[in-house]
Amino acid sequence: MKIRFLETAQFELDESIEYYNHEVGGLGIKFLEEILRAVDLIANHPEAWPQISARTRRCKINRFPFGIIYQNREDEILIVAIAHFHRKPGYWNERLSF
């Protein structure tokens, strides 16, 4: 299954990696590994996580307070947000019109 990140989701990922690497050397890489592991699971089992709207699901990642907000589309998985659970809940809802 093809995986596509919205540009804003990619920015959130890059920004979070940079933040964690700044806080503790190498922690950003561990964060990225968790995200990639979750994306791989999503690609292989896209219906496994709870729905938060008709087309949208949320996969919580381990070890960090983040989740991957995604849509299982006909020909791809669209990553809508790499959302921090303690900041601005639901801020990514405006992205769901894609």
Residue frames as a rotation matrix with the C-alpha (Angstrom) as fourth column:
MET 1
0.580 0.815 0.000 0.00
0.815 -0.580 0.000 0.00
0.000 0.000 -1.000 0.00
LYS 2
-0.212 -0.609 0.764 1.31
0.570 -0.712 -0.410 3.44
0.794 0.349 0.498 -0.95
ILE 3
0.217 0.174 -0.961 1.87
0.920 -0.364 0.142 5.85
-0.325 -0.915 -0.239 1.95
ARG 4
-0.159 -0.243 0.957 1.59
0.584 -0.805 -0.108 9.60
0.796 0.541 0.270 1.39
PHE 5
-0.312 -0.019 -0.950 2.17
0.873 -0.402 -0.278 12.34
-0.376 -0.916 0.142 3.97
LEU 6
0.819 0.457 0.348 0.41
0.529 -0.836 -0.147 15.67
0.224 0.304 -0.926 3.71
GLU 7
0.035 -0.850 0.525 3.07
0.302 -0.492 -0.816 18.36
0.953 0.187 0.240 3.58
THR 8
0.224 0.114 0.968 1.95
-0.738 -0.629 0.245 19.65
0.637 -0.769 -0.056 6.99
ALA 9
0.982 0.119 0.145 2.21
-0.184 0.765 0.618 16.16
-0.037 -0.633 0.773 8.49
GLN 10
0.496 -0.869 -0.001 5.74
0.695 0.398 -0.599 15.80
0.520 0.296 0.801 7.11
PHE 11
-0.049 -0.463 0.885 6.61
-0.204 -0.863 -0.463 19.17
0.978 -0.203 -0.053 8.64
GLU 12
0.651 0.355 0.671 5.24
-0.714 -0.014 0.700 18.02
0.258 -0.935 0.244 12.02
LEU 13
0.931 -0.346 -0.116 7.36
0.361 0.921 0.149 14.88
0.055 -0.181 0.982 11.82
ASP 14
0.166 -0.927 0.337 10.53
0.584 -0.183 -0.791 16.77
0.794 0.328 0.511 10.89
GLU 15
0.088 -0.065 0.994 9.94
-0.508 -0.861 -0.012 19.40
0.857 -0.504 -0.109 13.58
SER 16
0.869 0.301 0.393 9.36
-0.488 0.395 0.778 16.76
0.079 -0.868 0.491 16.27
ILE 17
0.702 -0.698 -0.144 12.49
0.650 0.710 -0.273 14.83
0.293 0.098 0.951 15.30
GLU 18
-0.068 -0.744 0.665 14.52
0.245 -0.658 -0.712 18.03
0.967 0.115 0.228 15.53
TYR 19
0.388 0.299 0.872 12.99
-0.699 -0.521 0.490 18.93
0.600 -0.800 0.007 18.90
TYR 20
0.992 0.042 0.121 13.72
-0.112 0.746 0.657 15.52
-0.062 -0.665 0.744 20.44
ASN 21
0.444 -0.895 0.039 17.27
0.745 0.345 -0.570 15.45
0.497 0.283 0.821 19.05
HIS 22
-0.038 -0.416 0.909 17.85
-0.164 -0.894 -0.416 18.88
0.986 -0.165 -0.034 20.57
GLU 23
0.651 0.381 0.657 16.54
-0.686 -0.076 0.724 17.73
0.326 -0.921 0.212 23.96
VAL 24
0.358 -0.538 0.763 18.56
-0.380 0.662 0.646 14.50
-0.853 -0.521 0.032 24.11
GLY 25
-0.324 -0.588 -0.741 21.04
-0.919 0.008 0.395 13.41
-0.226 0.809 -0.542 21.45
GLY 26
-0.961 -0.099 -0.259 19.59
-0.202 0.890 0.408 10.55
0.190 0.444 -0.875 19.42
LEU 27
-0.596 0.795 0.116 16.09
0.154 0.255 -0.955 10.77
-0.788 -0.551 -0.274 20.90
GLY 28
0.006 0.576 -0.817 14.76
-0.791 -0.497 -0.356 12.19
-0.611 0.649 0.453 17.63
ILE 29
-0.591 -0.285 -0.755 15.99
-0.714 0.620 0.325 9.08
0.376 0.731 -0.570 15.83
LYS 30
-0.956 0.291 0.035 14.16
0.221 0.793 -0.568 6.91
-0.193 -0.536 -0.822 18.36
PHE 31
-0.217 0.904 -0.369 11.03
-0.265 -0.419 -0.869 8.98
-0.940 -0.090 0.330 17.74
LEU 32
-0.128 0.104 -0.986 11.40
-0.987 -0.111 0.117 8.49
-0.097 0.988 0.117 13.98
GLU 33
-0.915 -0.248 -0.319 11.85
-0.284 0.956 0.071 4.73
0.287 0.155 -0.945 14.49
GLU 34
-0.681 0.727 0.082 8.58
0.232 0.320 -0.918 4.61
-0.694 -0.607 -0.387 16.46
ILE 35
0.040 0.690 -0.722 6.77
-0.639 -0.538 -0.549 6.55
-0.768 0.484 0.420 13.72
LEU 36
-0.370 -0.253 -0.894 8.16
-0.908 0.302 0.291 4.33
0.196 0.919 -0.341 10.96
ARG 37
-0.999 0.042 0.027 7.22
0.032 0.951 -0.308 1.19
-0.039 -0.307 -0.951 12.88
ALA 38
-0.342 0.934 -0.103 3.66
0.092 -0.076 -0.993 2.48
-0.935 -0.349 -0.060 13.29
VAL 39
0.016 0.308 -0.951 3.43
-0.887 -0.436 -0.156 3.52
-0.462 0.846 0.266 9.62
ASP 40
-0.777 -0.346 -0.526 4.52
-0.558 0.765 0.320 0.02
0.292 0.543 -0.788 8.61
LEU 41
-0.844 0.525 0.110 1.83
0.325 0.664 -0.674 -1.50
-0.426 -0.533 -0.731 10.83
ILE 42
-0.066 0.830 -0.553 -0.76
-0.328 -0.542 -0.774 0.89
-0.942 0.130 0.308 9.38
ALA 43
-0.303 -0.120 -0.946 0.25
-0.949 -0.049 0.310 -0.06
-0.083 0.992 -0.099 5.84
ASN 44
-0.898 -0.141 -0.417 -0.17
-0.213 0.968 0.132 -3.76
0.385 0.207 -0.899 6.63
HIS 45
-0.485 0.756 -0.440 -3.32
0.869 0.475 -0.141 -3.45
0.102 -0.450 -0.887 8.78
PRO 46
-0.853 0.019 0.521 -5.02
0.083 -0.982 0.171 -0.13
0.515 0.189 0.836 7.92
GLU 47
0.094 0.982 0.163 -8.33
-0.215 -0.139 0.967 -1.02
0.972 -0.126 0.198 9.61
ALA 48
-0.130 -0.226 -0.966 -6.75
0.686 0.682 -0.252 -2.03
0.716 -0.695 0.066 12.95
TRP 49
-0.905 -0.297 -0.306 -6.96
0.426 -0.598 -0.679 1.33
0.019 -0.745 0.667 14.75
PRO 50
-0.190 0.919 -0.345 -10.02
0.753 -0.089 -0.651 3.15
-0.629 -0.384 -0.676 16.05
GLN 51
-0.181 0.266 0.947 -11.99
0.800 -0.520 0.299 5.41
0.572 0.812 -0.119 13.77
ILE 52
-0.609 0.016 -0.793 -12.26
0.553 -0.707 -0.440 9.04
-0.568 -0.707 0.422 14.77
SER 53
-0.189 0.676 -0.713 -14.45
-0.706 -0.598 -0.379 9.97
-0.682 0.432 0.590 11.80
ALA 54
0.770 0.631 0.093 -16.00
-0.395 0.586 -0.708 8.16
-0.501 0.509 0.700 8.84
ARG 55
0.875 -0.459 -0.151 -12.71
0.042 0.384 -0.923 7.90
0.482 0.801 0.355 6.90
THR 56
0.134 -0.866 0.482 -10.12
-0.571 -0.465 -0.676 8.78
0.810 -0.185 -0.557 9.53
ARG 57
0.794 0.020 -0.608 -8.29
0.396 0.742 0.541 6.68
0.462 -0.670 0.581 12.12
ARG 58
0.499 -0.647 0.577 -5.72
-0.783 -0.621 -0.019 7.30
0.370 -0.442 -0.817 14.85
CYS 59
0.608 -0.447 -0.656 -2.78
0.437 0.878 -0.193 5.07
0.663 -0.169 0.730 15.68
LYS 60
0.883 -0.349 0.314 -1.09
-0.463 -0.539 0.704 5.91
-0.077 -0.767 -0.638 18.99
ILE 61
0.322 -0.844 -0.430 2.64
-0.156 0.400 -0.903 5.35
0.934 0.357 -0.003 19.04
ASN 62
0.690 -0.167 -0.705 4.63
0.679 0.488 0.549 3.89
0.252 -0.857 0.450 21.89
ARG 63
-0.048 -0.871 -0.489 6.96
0.994 -0.089 0.060 5.85
-0.096 -0.484 0.870 24.15
PHE 64
-0.973 -0.230 0.017 5.94
0.230 -0.962 0.147 9.32
-0.017 0.147 0.989 22.91
PRO 65
-0.339 0.905 -0.257 2.68
0.309 -0.151 -0.939 11.27
-0.889 -0.398 -0.228 23.37
PHE 66
-0.569 0.072 -0.819 1.90
-0.724 -0.515 0.458 11.24
-0.389 0.854 0.346 19.64
GLY 67
0.058 0.578 0.814 -0.46
0.243 0.783 -0.573 9.59
-0.968 0.231 -0.095 17.26
ILE 68
-0.963 -0.270 -0.019 -0.65
0.023 -0.151 0.988 9.20
-0.269 0.951 0.151 13.53
ILE 69
0.043 0.981 -0.188 -3.89
-0.198 -0.176 -0.964 10.52
-0.979 0.078 0.187 12.08
TYR 70
-0.894 -0.428 -0.132 -4.54
-0.242 0.213 0.947 8.85
-0.377 0.878 -0.294 8.75
GLN 71
0.262 0.940 -0.217 -7.11
-0.770 0.068 -0.635 8.00
-0.582 0.334 0.742 6.12
ASN 72
-0.526 -0.300 0.796 -7.32
0.169 0.880 0.444 4.63
-0.834 0.368 -0.412 4.42
ARG 73
0.059 0.504 -0.861 -8.10
-0.787 -0.508 -0.351 5.58
-0.615 0.698 0.367 0.84
GLU 74
0.902 0.432 0.022 -8.73
-0.317 0.694 -0.647 3.38
-0.294 0.576 0.763 -2.16
ASP 75
0.780 -0.625 -0.040 -5.16
0.287 0.413 -0.864 3.45
0.556 0.662 0.502 -3.47
GLU 76
-0.299 -0.920 0.254 -3.14
0.119 -0.300 -0.946 4.89
0.947 -0.252 0.199 -0.58
ILE 77
0.316 0.233 -0.920 -2.81
0.949 -0.057 0.311 5.62
0.020 -0.971 -0.239 3.11
LEU 78
0.157 -0.202 0.967 -2.85
0.236 -0.943 -0.235 9.38
0.959 0.265 -0.100 3.61
ILE 79
-0.262 -0.318 -0.911 -1.04
0.964 -0.033 -0.265 10.58
0.055 -0.947 0.315 6.74
VAL 80
0.505 0.608 0.612 -2.98
0.538 -0.777 0.328 13.67
0.675 0.164 -0.719 7.80
ALA 81
0.560 -0.306 0.770 -1.07
-0.629 -0.761 0.155 14.56
0.538 -0.571 -0.619 10.97
ILE 82
-0.210 -0.595 -0.776 1.65
0.562 0.576 -0.594 13.51
0.800 -0.561 0.213 13.37
ALA 83
0.335 0.609 0.719 -0.33
-0.180 -0.707 0.684 14.81
0.925 -0.359 -0.127 16.33
HIS 84
-0.854 -0.519 -0.032 0.95
0.011 0.044 -0.999 15.53
0.520 -0.854 -0.032 19.82
PHE 85
-0.172 0.879 -0.445 -1.79
0.700 0.427 0.572 14.47
0.693 -0.213 -0.689 22.22
HIS 86
-0.021 0.138 -0.990 -1.23
0.936 -0.345 -0.068 17.29
-0.351 -0.928 -0.121 24.71
ARG 87
-0.774 -0.251 -0.582 -1.33
0.063 -0.944 0.323 20.19
-0.630 0.214 0.747 22.25
LYS 88
-0.502 0.586 -0.636 -4.36
-0.799 -0.596 0.082 21.64
-0.330 0.549 0.768 20.48
PRO 89
-0.563 0.321 0.762 -6.65
0.203 0.947 -0.248 18.60
-0.801 0.015 -0.598 20.35
GLY 90
0.259 0.770 0.584 -8.30
0.710 0.258 -0.655 18.15
-0.655 0.584 -0.480 16.98
TYR 91
0.042 -0.291 -0.956 -6.33
-0.299 -0.916 0.266 20.94
-0.953 0.275 -0.125 15.27
TRP 92
-0.870 -0.492 0.039 -5.87
-0.156 0.349 0.924 18.67
-0.468 0.798 -0.380 12.25
ASN 93
-0.130 0.914 0.383 -9.64
0.507 0.394 -0.767 18.38
-0.852 0.094 -0.515 11.59
GLU 94
0.462 0.300 -0.835 -9.44
-0.422 -0.753 -0.505 21.16
-0.780 0.585 -0.221 8.99
ARG 95
-0.527 -0.746 -0.408 -7.13
-0.750 0.182 0.636 18.92
-0.400 0.641 -0.655 6.94
LEU 96
-0.555 0.312 0.771 -9.78
0.140 0.949 -0.283 16.24
-0.820 -0.049 -0.570 6.51
SER 97
0.446 0.778 -0.442 -11.42
-0.329 -0.317 -0.889 17.87
-0.832 0.543 0.114 3.52
PHE 98
-0.453 -0.705 -0.546 -8.80
-0.806 0.063 0.588 16.34
-0.380 0.707 -0.597 1.20
